[in-house]
């Protein structure tokens, strides 16, 4: 398996987990400290750190140490790689990160849609 294939496997494996997708949705809003990322989850800081390590390993986020605090931010190149791969099939439109953000917002919105 080539390096680009391994990277794609890592990206799709990272995106397969709902917690990691939720973290990505949070980071679409703004850069966050690890402790702030962990706050809404009912798991340990160590568990969230493992999720962040998977996302970073897949190239979907970057982590930067500033003093005693580790900050996380989206790395759009990771999603771009997956988008380019999907475009190769000719049946998918390129991933528009604004559309992706709206999609994640809808998927993560805890309020159900109003009945029609």
Secondary structure by P-SEA (a helix, b strand, c coil): ccaaaaaaaaaaaaaccaaaaaaaaaaaacccccccccccccccaaaaaaaaaaaaaaccbbbbbcccbbbbbbcaaaaaaaaaaaacccccccccaaaaaaaaaaaacccccccc
